[in-house]
Amino acid sequence: MATDRAARKQRKREERARKRAARKPSVLVQEFWNLPNMLTLGRILIIPLFVWLTYDADPLNSLLAGLVFAVAAITDVVDGYLARKWNLITVVGKFMDPLADKLIAMAALVMMVRLGRIAAWVVIVLLARELIVSGLRTIAASEGMVIAAGQEGKWKTSLQLVGIISLCVHYVHPLEFRTFSVPVDYNLVGQVLVYLSGAFSVWSAVVYFRAFLAMLAKRGGEPDPAKSV
């Protein structure tokens, strides 16, 4: 009987500890209303504006669409910097930040295919890579594993962002210097950069998948598959 009472008391203490540790809904609301998360939300809210600008795609709207996408890319850097500097890294931010990035990039790539500015197969490769890596990250996180992003992934992101901005601008515009000007075909520049980002996307996905398998092998006490290749 004494053992049963002690066990019940222990269970009650554990239950109280779990309740104290549980996050209240108000905490999520408070996290939502900080500046980094507001900037992230802003990136999501400007997607309809971006789509509207790329729908008719005349020279002026194309230029404005490129500017809107560039502002979104800049705010992505700014909100991450502020979150780290002010120690405002939150659960809401961890969810919203990658979501905002993927939504606006997906919207841009789909609109570029609609306008015939980029081949559909490249967009399929880029989106498939994002889905595969996101799935692997979810599985890894559920197993308590953290796989750091490699340099190839950063190159992929940089090339893709600049490439999309160039595709948005699309038209030939002169690049002015003091004594001369050079006409720049922004659509051609964007295509080259997005194709390069596609190559880096495949490379980074392979690297990430091998790192994932290597961590699984270490957990299972098996030989490292990355070393056997």
FIZALO-936563 format. One record per atom (N, C-alpha, C): atom name; x, y, z. Coordinates in steps of 0.001 Angstrom, whole numbers. Layout:
 at    east   north      up
 CA       X       Y       Z
...
% end
This chain:
 at    east   north      up
  N     821   -1207       0
 CA       0       0       0
  C     859    1262       0
  N    1899    1247     820
 CA    2790    2406     887
  C    3455    2647    -464
  N    3807    1542   -1118
 CA    4432    1652   -2443
  C    3472    2252   -3452
  N    2190    1824   -3390
 CA    1185    2369   -4308
  C     976    3861   -4077
  N     904    4270   -2787
 CA     716    5698   -2496
  C    1900    6512   -2999
  N    3103    5970   -2805
 CA    4298    6683   -3272
  C    4293    6816   -4795
  N    3854    5751   -5470
 CA    3793    5789   -6935
  C    2774    6808   -7421
  N    1600    6853   -6714
 CA     582    7823   -7108
  C    1069    9252   -6896
  N    1747    9483   -5779
 CA    2279   10823   -5514
  C    3305   11222   -6573
  N    4133   10243   -6972
 CA    5143   10533   -7987
  C    4492   10885   -9324
  N    3421   10131   -9662
 CA    2718   10428  -10904
  C    2080   11809  -10860
  N    1522   12186   -9705
 CA     912   13503   -9580
  C    1955   14604   -9708
  N    3146   14386   -9117
 CA    4208   15390   -9230
  C    4649   15542  -10695
  N    4770   14411  -11375
 CA    5164   14472  -12780
  C    4118   15169  -13625
  N    2834   14920  -13323
 CA    1755   15563  -14065
  C    1764   17070  -13839
  N    1988   17490  -12575
 CA    2061   18927  -12295
  C    3252   19569  -13011
  N    4362   18832  -13054
 CA    5547   19368  -13732
  C    5292   19525  -15225
  N    4563   18553  -15813
 CA    4240   18648  -17230
  C    3326   19836  -17509
  N    2371   20057  -16624
 CA    1461   21185  -16814
  C    2195   22522  -16703
  N    3150   22588  -15746
 CA    3904   23837  -15608
  C    4771   24085  -16835
  N    5292   22976  -17403
 CA    6178   23116  -18563
  C    5419   23372  -19856
  N    4117   23046  -19868
 CA    3318   23222  -21081
  C    3235   24696  -21455
  N    3353   24955  -22739
 CA    3285   26335  -23223
  C    1829   26774  -23305
  N    1514   27926  -22755
 CA     171   28466  -22828
  C     -44   29106  -24195
  N   -1289   29114  -24684
 CA   -1554   29761  -25972
  C   -1124   31212  -26001
  N   -1232   31903  -24866
 CA    -867   33319  -24824
  C     615   33520  -25132
  N    1438   32511  -24823
 CA    2877   32627  -25116
  C    3089   32688  -26624
  N    2379   31851  -27374
 CA    2501   31869  -28826
  C    2040   33198  -29407
  N     978   33750  -28839
 CA     484   35049  -29306
  C    1525   36137  -29060
  N    2159   36106  -27887
 CA    3191   37090  -27579
  C    4379   36945  -28520
  N    4757   35698  -28827
 CA    5857   35472  -29757
  C    5516   36004  -31144
  N    4272   35895  -31532
 CA    3854   36311  -32873
  C    4059   37801  -33080
  N    3793   38605  -32042
 CA    3826   40042  -32198
  C    5191   40646  -31866
  N    6264   40050  -32348
 CA    7550   40733  -32237
  C    8022   41130  -33639
  N    8980   42044  -33712
 CA    9359   42632  -34996
  C    9862   41601  -36015
  N   10775   40678  -35651
 CA   11210   39704  -36644
  C   10057   38892  -37238
  N    9100   38469  -36389
 CA    7979   37698  -36905
  C    7036   38559  -37734
  N    6936   39849  -37399
 CA    6118   40746  -38203
  C    6724   40936  -39603
  N    8053   41016  -39659
 CA    8709   41103  -40968
  C    8474   39831  -41774
  N    8521   38699  -41093
 CA    8256   37432  -41777
  C    6824   37392  -42298
  N    5879   37829  -41461
 CA    4482   37884  -41897
  C    4319   38823  -43086
  N    5070   39920  -43083
 CA    5008   40855  -44205
  C    5406   40204  -45514
  N    6408   39303  -45477
 CA    6812   38593  -46693
  C    5671   37740  -47234
  N    4887   37180  -46357
 CA    3747   36369  -46804
  C    2646   37257  -47380
  N    2404   38393  -46731
 CA    1300   39267  -47143
  C    1561   39962  -48481
  N    2838   40119  -48875
 CA    3110   40782  -50156
  C    3055   39815  -51341
  N    2833   38537  -51088
 CA    2763   37578  -52193
  C    1645   37926  -53179
  N     410   38260  -52718
 CA    -618   38657  -53698
  C    -213   39858  -54548
  N     457   40835  -53931
 CA     943   41993  -54697
  C    1947   41544  -55742
  N    2854   40677  -55353
 CA    3865   40179  -56284
  C    3207   39442  -57454
  N    2242   38590  -57162
 CA    1554   37835  -58221
  C     821   38784  -59161
  N     189   39828  -58602
 CA    -526   40805  -59424
  C     436   41545  -60355
  N    1607   41899  -59854
 CA    2585   42607  -60679
  C    3125   41729  -61798
  N    3262   40443  -61554
 CA    3804   39536  -62574
  C    2721   38983  -63493
  N    1469   39339  -63253
 CA     395   38766  -64070
  C     390   39360  -65476
  N     445   40682  -65582
 CA     500   41324  -66899
  C    1928   41407  -67427
  N    2859   41633  -66523
 CA    4291   41550  -66841
  C    4741   42524  -67924
  N    4225   43749  -67911
 CA    4793   44772  -68783
  C    6108   45240  -68168
  N    6901   46023  -68893
 CA    8222   46411  -68365
  C    8192   47042  -66977
  N    7229   47954  -66731
 CA    7180   48619  -65434
  C    6799   47646  -64325
  N    5749   46873  -64540
 CA    5324   45903  -63519
  C    6386   44832  -63273
  N    7091   44445  -64335
 CA    8167   43463  -64163
  C    9278   44025  -63283
  N    9610   45291  -63508
 CA   10634   45935  -62689
  C   10178   46047  -61237
  N    8903   46400  -61040
 CA    8365   46502  -59683
  C    8311   45140  -59000
  N    7985   44100  -59768
 CA    7963   42753  -59197
  C    9356   42337  -58720
  N   10364   42658  -59524
 CA   11736   42377  -59100
  C   12105   43129  -57839
  N   11632   44381  -57733
 CA   11904   45182  -56534
  C   11210   44588  -55315
  N    9952   44154  -55470
 CA    9217   43544  -54357
  C    9906   42273  -53886
  N   10343   41453  -54834
 CA   11026   40219  -54443
  C   12356   40526  -53761
  N   13063   41543  -54229
 CA   14329   41930  -53598
  C   14100   42405  -52168
  N   13033   43187  -51949
 CA   12708   43642  -50591
  C   12407   42451  -49695
  N   11673   41461  -50228
 CA   11370   40256  -49447
  C   12656   39522  -49066
  N   13593   39423  -50002
 CA   14864   38749  -49713
  C   15653   39501  -48645
  N   15628   40829  -48703
 CA   16345   41635  -47712
  C   15722   41469  -46324
  N   14379   41486  -46250
 CA   13728   41324  -44953
  C   13998   39950  -44360
  N   14221   38947  -45222
 CA   14566   37620  -44719
  C   15875   37665  -43946
  N   16838   38409  -44472
 CA   18129   38558  -43789
  C   17962   39385  -42521
  N   17184   40469  -42616
 CA   17025   41387  -41486
  C   16319   40709  -40317
  N   15216   39977  -40591
 CA   14488   39386  -39461
  C   15308   38307  -38761
  N   16113   37566  -39530
 CA   16990   36582  -38896
  C   18051   37239  -38026
  N   18618   38344  -38532
 CA   19634   39073  -37757
  C   19044   39636  -36468
  N   17854   40250  -36569
 CA   17226   40833  -35385
  C   16833   39763  -34371
  N   16337   38623  -34867
 CA   15929   37551  -33957
  C   17124   37038  -33151
  N   18280   36932  -33821
 CA   19476   36459  -33109
  C   20025   37538  -32177
  N   20038   38786  -32646
 CA   20610   39872  -31848
  C   19786   40140  -30598
  N   18465   40119  -30732
 CA   17578   40429  -29613
  C   17106   39185  -28870
  N   17663   38039  -29226
 CA   17283   36774  -28588
  C   15764   36549  -28682
  N   15248   36704  -29901
 CA   13820   36543  -30153
  C   13543   35344  -31060
  N   14394   34334  -30957
 CA   14175   33112  -31730
  C   13042   32336  -31069
  N   11914   32217  -31765
 CA   10701   31664  -31177
  C   10200   30469  -31978
  N    9262   29740  -31379
 CA    8633   28614  -32074
  C    7874   29102  -33301
  N    7152   30221  -33140
 CA    6405   30797  -34258
  C    7356   31190  -35385
  N    8468   31818  -35032
 CA    9436   32231  -36036
  C   10061   31065  -36763
  N   10370   29999  -36036
 CA   10960   28814  -36663
  C   10013   28194  -37678
  N    8708   28335  -37436
 CA    7722   27807  -38380
  C    7493   28759  -39542
  N    7326   30059  -39230
 CA    6924   31026  -40251
  C    8047   31389  -41207
  N    9277   31476  -40725
 CA   10373   31958  -41570
  C   10613   31069  -42783
  N   10841   29758  -42600
 CA   11017   28922  -43795
  C    9753   28824  -44641
  N    8579   28901  -43991
 CA    7325   28868  -44746
  C    7218   30074  -45672
  N    7523   31263  -45153
 CA    7458   32480  -45969
  C    8432   32405  -47141
  N    9650   31933  -46876
 CA   10645   31810  -47942
  C   10154   30905  -49058
  N    9613   29755  -48681
 CA    9171   28776  -49682
  C    7946   29267  -50443
  N    7028   29950  -49752
 CA    5812   30420  -50412
  C    6122   31461  -51482
  N    6943   32453  -51151
 CA    7199   33514  -52126
  C    8093   33008  -53261
  N    9044   32112  -52953
 CA    9878   31539  -54013
  C    9031   30668  -54937
  N    8124   29870  -54366
 CA    7256   29018  -55170
  C    6340   29869  -56055
  N    5763   30936  -55470
 CA    4896   31817  -56247
  C    5661   32437  -57415
  N    6892   32875  -57148
 CA    7693   33505  -58198
  C    8025   32516  -59306
  N    8459   31317  -58945
 CA    8840   30331  -59952
  C    7649   29900  -60797
  N    6499   29715  -60158
 CA    5299   29325  -60907
  C    4901   30428  -61884
  N    4960   31678  -61447
 CA    4614   32789  -62332
  C    5617   32918  -63476
  N    6903   32631  -63218
 CA    7891   32695  -64290
  C    7638   31611  -65339
  N    7186   30437  -64911
 CA    6817   29382  -65861
  C    5605   29828  -66677
  N    4621   30403  -66006
 CA    3421   30881  -66705
  C    3777   31894  -67784
  N    4755   32753  -67501
 CA    5161   33786  -68454
  C    6141   33268  -69504
  N    6551   32001  -69369
 CA    7494   31427  -70320
  C    8915   31905  -70152
  N    9259   32389  -68958
 CA   10594   32924  -68731
  C   11582   31873  -68239
  N   11087   30736  -67828
 CA   11945   29643  -67348
  C   11250   28328  -67658
  N   12037   27285  -67889
 CA   11468   25975  -68216
  C   10808   25346  -66990
  N    9705   24641  -67225
 CA    8949   24045  -66120
  C    9762   22980  -65396
  N   10619   22235  -66104
 CA   11335   21127  -65470
  C   12305   21635  -64396
  N   12855   22846  -64623
 CA   13771   23406  -63618
  C   13012   23689  -62328
  N   11812   24255  -62465
 CA   10994   24562  -61298
  C   10591   23277  -60575
  N   10275   22228  -61343
 CA    9924   20940  -60732
  C   11092   20410  -59908
  N   12313   20511  -60448
 CA   13503   20049  -59721
  C   13681   20850  -58430
  N   13543   22168  -58517
 CA   13741   23022  -57343
  C   12694   22738  -56262
  N   11434   22615  -56667
 CA   10380   22366  -55690
  C   10489   20962  -55098
  N   10852   19985  -55936
 CA   11020   18616  -55431
  C   12138   18562  -54402
  N   13215   19278  -54656
 CA   14320   19309  -53694
  C   13863   19867  -52360
  N   13089   20953  -52394
 CA   12616   21553  -51148
  C   11725   20592  -50364
  N   10848   19880  -51067
 CA    9964   18927  -50392
  C   10756   17777  -49779
  N   11733   17268  -50522
 CA   12531   16137  -50035
  C   13337   16542  -48799
  N   14038   17679  -48888
 CA   14874   18124  -47765
  C   14007   18478  -46557
  N   12860   19103  -46792
 CA   11962   19431  -45674
  C   11482   18165  -44982
  N   11167   17137  -45773
 CA   10750   15864  -45184
  C   11854   15228  -44366
  N   13082   15259  -44893
 CA   14213   14692  -44155
  C   14465   15459  -42861
  N   14324   16778  -42912
 CA   14526   17580  -41699
  C   13476   17242  -40647
  N   12240   17013  -41095
 CA   11186   16651  -40151
  C   11483   15321  -39484
  N   11909   14340  -40284
 CA   12251   13027  -39728
  C   13435   13140  -38788
  N   14468   13892  -39211
 CA   15656   14046  -38375
  C   15307   14716  -37053
  N   14476   15764  -37106
 CA   14097   16470  -35880
  C   13305   15562  -34948
  N   12443   14714  -35514
 CA   11662   13801  -34675
  C   12546   12773  -33977
  N   13722   12521  -34562
 CA   14673   11586  -33963
  C   15742   12298  -33140
  N   15584   13605  -32947
 CA   16539   14373  -32157
  C   17843   14643  -32864
  N   17839   14579  -34201
 CA   19061   14805  -34967
  C   19024   16186  -35613
  N   20141   16873  -35606
 CA   20263   18184  -36244
  C   21332   18083  -37323
  N   20937   18343  -38568
 CA   21867   18294  -39690
  C   22058   19711  -40199
  N   23248   20228  -40041
 CA   23528   21614  -40415
  C   23510   21776  -41931
  N   23058   22946  -42380
 CA   23052   23250  -43810
  C   24482   23439  -44299
  N   24781   22867  -45458
 CA   26120   22971  -46027
  C   26291   24231  -46866
  N   27506   24480  -47288
 CA   27793   25659  -48102
  C   27086   25593  -49444
  N   26942   24364  -49979
 CA   26271   24229  -51271
  C   24816   24681  -51202
  N   24165   24465  -50046
 CA   22797   24941  -49872
  C   22722   26461  -49864
  N   23728   27107  -49269
 CA   23754   28570  -49239
  C   23975   29140  -50638
  N   24836   28466  -51415
 CA   25034   28895  -52796
  C   23750   28747  -53591
  N   23048   27653  -53360
 CA   21770   27422  -54042
  C   20801   28547  -53773
  N   20674   28929  -52504
 CA   19744   29980  -52126
  C   20127   31320  -52743
  N   21405   31663  -52689
 CA   21864   32943  -53235
  C   21630   33027  -54739
  N   22009   31978  -55460
 CA   21823   31970  -56914
  C   20349   32025  -57278
  N   19530   31300  -56521
 CA   18103   31263  -56810
  C   17455   32632  -56605
  N   17804   33303  -55516
 CA   17215   34611  -55231
  C   17579   35639  -56299
  N   18867   35719  -56625
 CA   19301   36683  -57640
  C   18725   36317  -58999
  N   18668   35002  -59282
 CA   18100   34552  -60546
  C   16634   34912  -60682
  N   15857   34735  -59621
 CA   14428   35068  -59670
  C   14233   36573  -59861
  N   15031   37381  -59170
 CA   14927   38835  -59342
  C   15197   39216  -60800
  N   16226   38606  -61391
 CA   16548   38893  -62796
  C   15428   38446  -63725
  N   14841   37284  -63452
 CA   13726   36805  -64271
  C   12523   37734  -64156
  N   12291   38259  -62963
 CA   11183   39202  -62770
  C   11386   40454  -63614
  N   12601   40998  -63603
 CA   12898   42205  -64400
  C   12745   41900  -65891
  N   13310   40772  -66332
 CA   13074   40143  -67631
  C   13618   40917  -68830
  N   13251   42145  -68988
 CA   13532   42886  -70214
  C   15001   43325  -70280
  N   15381   43751  -71478
 CA   16741   44271  -71680
  C   16780   45719  -71195
  N   17684   45963  -70251
 CA   17866   47322  -69726
  C   19349   47669  -69814
  N   19669   48891  -70178
 CA   21090   49272  -70256
  C   21694   49446  -68870
  N   22906   48971  -68733
 CA   23666   49179  -67504
  C   24597   50360  -67764
  N   24299   51453  -67108
 CA   24980   52717  -67404
  C   26297   52846  -66643
  N   27340   53235  -67387
 CA   28613   53624  -66804
  C   28870   55097  -67160
  N   29983   55619  -66757
 CA   30237   57048  -66988
  C   30341   57369  -68481
  N   31061   56563  -69226
 CA   31315   56881  -70632
  C   30598   55961  -71603
  N   29969   54896  -71120
 CA   29296   53977  -72040
  C   28224   53207  -71270
  N   27399   52503  -71987
 CA   26354   51670  -71392
  C   26358   50302  -72053
  N   25974   49296  -71282
 CA   25939   47919  -71781
  C   24520   47395  -71631
  N   23898   46950  -72732
 CA   22548   46374  -72604
  C   22622   44997  -71929
  N   21782   44799  -70938
 CA   21779   43541  -70187
  C   20435   42852  -70382
  N   20482   41624  -70862
 CA   19276   40808  -70993
  C   19040   40116  -69647
  N   18172   40688  -68832
 CA   17974   40175  -67486
  C   17326   38798  -67476
  N   16528   38497  -68497
 CA   15925   37162  -68532
  C   16987   36096  -68757
  N   17943   36378  -69642
 CA   19028   35427  -69890
  C   19878   35249  -68643
  N   20191   36363  -67970
 CA   20962   36286  -66725
  C   20214   35450  -65689
  N   18904   35690  -65556
 CA   18101   34945  -64594
  C   18047   33467  -64906
  N   17915   33120  -66186
 CA   17870   31707  -66563
  C   19166   30998  -66187
  N   20298   31623  -66495
 CA   21597   31017  -66169
  C   21726   30800  -64661
  N   21350   31808  -63874
 CA   21480   31697  -62425
  C   20534   30648  -61845
  N   19311   30572  -62358
 CA   18368   29572  -61847
  C   18800   28166  -62241
  N   19337   28005  -63464
 CA   19863   26687  -63849
  C   21013   26277  -62919
  N   21895   27232  -62610
 CA   22991   26939  -61682
  C   22447   26582  -60301
  N   21414   27308  -59860
 CA   20825   27005  -58553
  C   20194   25621  -58556
  N   19666   25192  -59721
 CA   19133   23831  -59819
  C   20216   22786  -59619
  N   21393   23026  -60202
 CA   22507   22093  -60015
  C   22938   22043  -58554
  N   23045   23205  -57923
 CA   23397   23245  -56503
  C   22297   22636  -55638
  N   21036   22742  -56078
 CA   19932   22140  -55333
  C   20083   20624  -55275
  N   20360   20021  -56427
 CA   20541   18567  -56471
  C   21745   18159  -55635
  N   22839   18910  -55763
 CA   24049   18594  -55003
  C   23784   18679  -53504
  N   23149   19758  -53069
 CA   22905   19930  -51637
  C   21949   18869  -51104
  N   20975   18446  -51930
 CA   20052   17394  -51500
  C   20788   16072  -51306
  N   21718   15768  -52212
 CA   22511   14540  -52084
  C   23382   14588  -50834
  N   24029   15739  -50593
 CA   24874   15897  -49410
  C   24039   15751  -48135
  N   22869   16360  -48139
 CA   22002   16294  -46957
  C   21533   14867  -46708
  N   21167   14160  -47791
 CA   20683   12785  -47655
  C   21798   11873  -47145
  N   23015   12064  -47630
 CA   24139   11256  -47150
  C   24431   11536  -45677
  N   24350   12808  -45279
 CA   24556   13139  -43865
  C   23477   12496  -43000
  N   22244   12480  -43513
 CA   21136   11852  -42786
  C   21389   10357  -42619
  N   21806    9679  -43686
 CA   22098    8245  -43611
  C   23275    7968  -42685
  N   24276    8858  -42719
 CA   25438    8670  -41855
  C   25046    8737  -40383
  N   24172    9675  -40035
 CA   23734    9785  -38641
  C   22904    8578  -38227
  N   22072    8068  -39142
 CA   21306    6859  -38837
  C   22232    5669  -38635
  N   23270    5575  -39474
 CA   24205    4467  -39361
  C   24961    4508  -38042
  N   25342    5705  -37597
 CA   26046    5829  -36326
  C   25154    5412  -35169
  N   23868    5751  -35277
 CA   22929    5352  -34218
  C   22756    3840  -34168
  N   22776    3224  -35356
 CA   22569    1783  -35395
  C   23838     977  -35261
  N   24983    1672  -35150
 CA   26247     970  -35009
  C   26715     316  -36285
  N   26213     814  -37460
 CA   26587     246  -38725
  C   27697    1082  -39342
  N   28390     561  -40382
 CA   29420    1346  -41046
  C   28829    2602  -41656
  N   29610    3657  -41697
 CA   29186    4922  -42248
  C   29034    4798  -43762
  N   27807    4943  -44354
 CA   27635    4763  -45780
  C   28350    5834  -46594
  N   28575    7006  -46008
 CA   29262    8057  -46741
  C   30712    7684  -47040
  N   31312    6857  -46167
 CA   32711    6487  -46358
  C   32867    5335  -47343
  N   31776    4643  -47603
 CA   31851    3489  -48488
  C   31641    3867  -49937
  N   31256    5144  -50182
 CA   30998    5577  -51541
  C   32295    6062  -52186
% end
